[in-house]
Amino acid sequence: MTLDLVFFLILSLIAIATALGMLLSRNAIYSALFLVLNFVTVAVFYLLLGAPFIAMAQITIYAGAIMVLFLFVIMLLGAENLPETQTLPWQKYLAGGLAAVLAVEATFIFLTRARPAGEIAPPDEAVNTIANLRELGDVLFRQYLLPFEVTSILLLVAMVGAIVLIRKEKRVH
């Protein structure tokens, strides 16, 4: 057993534990912090795969900017102080059935399609060069600028809409 394999197994356990902590936590802020830890663990996986640029993008974009936005919205809306809502009696059974279908589908795909088709070639040394990063930046900011801007405006409108809705509910009560 190599050191990389041991490190991978430890990181896998951490990733699974943080994902379960995020799902099972009843506190929205703790759940978001578990998600940050999961994002950082995924970034370390990228480092193990030899992709430092993607690892830094993972940390900067997901664990940094998006999670700060999530925490800001959670704290601003006061999600911890919302009253308990009534659940319909059939919701738990539907959720369990959908989870079982998802587990069966994932197992089927894992067993039938997750086989390597051949020898995996090692990455080229030129993959992480400055020229490739410049080309990536050119493609992102020229070809995909409009979808990026539309997505950012959509997220901003959704956040403002959520704030407006919660403010109206707080004024009524």
C-alpha positions in Angstrom: 0.0 0.0 0.0 1.6 3.3 -1.1 1.5 6.5 0.7 -0.7 8.1 -2.0 -3.3 5.3 -1.5 -3.3 5.8 2.3 -3.7 9.6 1.8 -6.5 9.0 -0.7 -8.4 6.7 1.7 -8.1 9.2 4.5 -9.3 12.0 2.3 -12.2 9.8 1.1 -13.3 9.2 4.7 -13.1 12.9 5.4 -15.1 13.7 2.2 -17.8 11.2 3.1 -17.9 12.4 6.7 -18.3 16.1 5.8 -20.9 15.2 3.2 -22.9 13.3 5.8 -22.4 16.1 8.3 -23.8 18.5 5.8 -26.8 16.4 5.1 -27.6 15.4 8.6 -27.0 18.8 10.3 -30.1 20.5 11.5 -28.3 23.8 11.8 -28.1 25.6 8.4 -24.8 27.4 9.2 -23.1 24.2 10.4 -24.4 22.5 7.2 -22.8 25.2 5.1 -19.5 24.9 7.0 -19.5 21.2 6.4 -19.9 21.9 2.7 -16.9 24.2 2.8 -14.9 21.4 4.4 -16.1 19.1 1.6 -15.0 21.6 -1.1 -11.6 21.9 0.5 -11.3 18.1 0.5 -12.2 17.9 -3.2 -9.5 20.6 -3.8 -7.0 18.3 -2.2 -8.1 15.5 -4.4 -7.4 17.7 -7.4 -3.9 18.4 -6.0 -3.4 14.6 -5.8 -4.4 14.3 -9.4 -1.8 16.9 -10.4 -4.2 19.7 -11.2 -3.2 22.7 -9.0 -5.1 25.3 -11.1 -8.4 23.4 -10.7 -7.6 23.0 -7.0 -7.1 26.7 -6.5 -10.2 27.5 -8.6 -12.2 25.1 -6.4 -11.0 26.9 -3.2 -11.4 30.4 -4.6 -14.7 30.0 -6.4 -16.6 27.4 -4.4 -15.2 27.4 -0.9 -14.5 31.2 -1.1 -17.0 33.2 -3.0 -20.1 31.0 -3.3 -20.0 29.7 0.3 -19.6 33.3 1.6 -22.7 34.2 -0.4 -24.5 31.1 1.1 -23.5 32.0 4.6 -24.4 35.7 4.1 -27.9 34.8 2.8 -28.5 32.2 5.6 -27.5 34.7 8.3 -29.4 37.6 6.7 -32.6 35.7 6.3 -32.3 34.2 9.8 -32.9 30.6 8.6 -32.2 29.4 12.1 -35.2 31.3 13.5 -37.8 30.0 11.0 -40.7 28.1 12.4 -41.0 24.4 11.9 -43.2 23.6 8.9 -45.7 20.8 8.6 -44.7 17.9 6.4 -47.2 16.0 4.4 -47.5 12.3 5.5 -46.4 10.9 2.1 -43.3 13.1 1.8 -41.0 10.8 3.8 -42.1 7.7 1.8 -41.6 9.5 -1.5 -38.2 10.8 -0.5 -37.2 7.2 0.6 -38.4 5.8 -2.7 -36.6 8.3 -4.8 -33.4 7.8 -2.7 -33.7 4.0 -3.4 -34.2 4.6 -7.1 -31.1 6.9 -7.2 -29.0 4.3 -5.3 -30.1 1.5 -7.7 -29.3 3.7 -10.7 -25.9 4.7 -9.3 -25.0 1.1 -8.5 -26.1 0.0 -12.0 -24.0 2.7 -13.7 -21.0 2.0 -11.5 -21.1 -1.7 -12.2 -21.7 -1.6 -15.9 -20.0 1.6 -17.2 -17.3 2.4 -14.7 -14.7 0.2 -16.3 -11.6 1.7 -17.9 -11.6 1.2 -21.7 -7.8 0.9 -21.9 -4.5 2.1 -20.7 -4.7 5.6 -19.1 -2.0 7.8 -20.6 0.0 10.0 -18.2 -0.6 13.7 -18.5 1.7 15.8 -20.6 4.1 18.0 -18.9 2.8 20.9 -20.9 -0.7 20.7 -19.5 -0.1 23.1 -16.6 1.8 25.7 -18.5 1.2 29.5 -18.5 0.2 29.4 -22.2 -2.6 26.9 -21.5 -3.9 29.0 -18.7 -3.9 32.1 -21.0 -5.8 30.1 -23.6 -8.3 29.0 -20.9 -8.8 32.6 -19.8 -9.3 33.8 -23.4 -11.9 31.1 -24.0 -13.7 31.9 -20.7 -13.8 35.6 -21.2 -14.5 35.7 -24.9 -16.6 32.7 -25.8 -18.4 32.1 -22.4 -18.6 35.7 -21.1 -22.4 36.0 -21.8 -23.4 32.8 -20.0 -21.1 33.7 -17.1 -22.7 37.2 -16.8 -26.3 35.8 -17.2 -25.6 33.3 -14.4 -24.3 36.0 -12.1 -27.3 38.2 -12.7 -29.6 35.3 -12.1 -28.0 34.5 -8.8 -28.1 38.2 -7.8 -31.8 38.5 -8.7 -32.6 35.2 -6.8 -30.8 36.5 -3.7 -32.6 39.9 -3.8 -35.9 38.2 -4.4 -35.4 35.9 -1.3 -34.5 39.0 0.8 -37.7 40.8 -0.4 -39.9 37.8 0.3 -38.5 37.3 3.8 -38.7 41.0 4.6 -42.4 41.1 3.7 -43.1 38.0 5.8 -41.4 39.5 8.8 -43.4 42.8 8.5 -46.7 40.9 8.5 -46.0 38.9 11.7 
